[in-house]
Amino acid sequence: MGASNARCSHPIEPAVLLDYWMRTIDGVTIESVEAHLFACDDCGNRLRQIEALVEALRELAQSGAVKVVVDSRYAQRALDAGRKVREYAPPPGGTVQCTVSADDDLLIGRLAADLSGAERVDVAFCTMTGVELQRLVDVPFDARAGAIAYQESITFAKGAPSNTLLVRLLAIEPQGNERLIGDFTFNHTRTIPGPPAWE
Amino acid sequence: MQVELSDADLARNIANGSPEAEAAEAELCRRMWPRIRLYGMRHLRSEDAAEDLAQHVLVLAIEALRAGRLLDPEKLAPFVLGISKMTMVDQRRHSSRRERLLEIFGPGLKPAAAEPSPRIDGDKLTRCVAALKERERSVVMLTFYEEASGTDAAASLGLSEANVRVIRHRALHSLRTCMGAGA
């Protein structure tokens, strides 16, 4: 094969390139992928796009800026890695006083509830008058864990004014009916100096 | 119009020590550097280590080509891949020889016009991640937070290994489409 800036006639599937990069493919496939990549800049360039995307996602994930449901050991792993983690776990039906400081890396809420029997769970974020502001639809959960943990965007929290948030765990029945599993109140006090990013 | 030499032509020119050998060596570096670097990034996960590997492999490849040790010039790409693999294995054992070779060949193996890495719009990526389904976002963030397969973390979210893989593929497909990279 010669110089290969031309379009590849047999491009490697993006899924295979991703698995190659993520090291989740077997040795035989690795051999064939690497042989191809050493002779094909077209596929090499597509792998570089994946490399760049993966690196950007790694930075985004580590920034703590994404609101996302996480697993129960996530906070501990972050602590073990030297991150500064703030975690709040209000009792079901109860309230927790919370804040965030400028040097916090991650902010985690832990919502304990009996999830047995639930097939689909939504997490709704509401005002104290019950107005729904945001909903995480069909979140992943392990019923045996007895809790759902989520990461609040640390960027959002650092910019937020003092406020109170009602978080509701809702089981969605097959017919579409909602069943309240638990509600949790987060009473946030802004302690970072300076004005909030919004009022 | 300038016709780009084939890999085999490059290998022959270097082996023959022809007047074009120097230009062929430069072209070999330009052509192979990104491929070796990418291989190094995949295995070493370090920009410095990957560039170091690329430099070392090119030194060995040029030395071998000059000495006529590539019997079939058509096999230049697998030949360089083979050197890359061996170098990964032998890197520590032969560190003194490697340093000596780098002294002889100098640091000029990295092509001056090496292509910059593709740029990702961080704000746009944040919006695209926010638009993912919850399971997709959880799998993607847990996978890339620690740059692991994500299966352990996902297992405690009630997802199987196979499920994680499917969700991650779907999410990455959505992200690439959202970012405008195509499917």
Interface residues (C-beta under 8 A of the other chain):
Chain A: M1 G2 A3 N5 P14 A15 L18 D19 Y20 W21 M22 R23 T24 E34 A35 L37 F38 A39 D41 G44 L47 R48 Q49 I50 E51 A52 L53 V54 E55 A56 L57 R58 E59 L60 A61 Q62 A65 V66 K67 V68 V69 V70 D71 S72 R73 Y74 R77 L136 V137 D138 V139 P140 F141 D142 A143 A145 Q151
Chain B: E4 L5 S6 D7 A8 D9 R31 P34 R35 L38 Y39 M41 R42 E74 A77 P78 V80 L81 S84 S117 P118 R119 I120 G122 L125 T126 V129 A130 K133 E134 R135 R137 S138 V139 V140 M141 L142 T143 F144 Y145 E146 E147 S149 A153 A154 A155 S156 L157 G158 L159 R165 R168 H169 L172 H173 L175 R176 M179 A181 A183
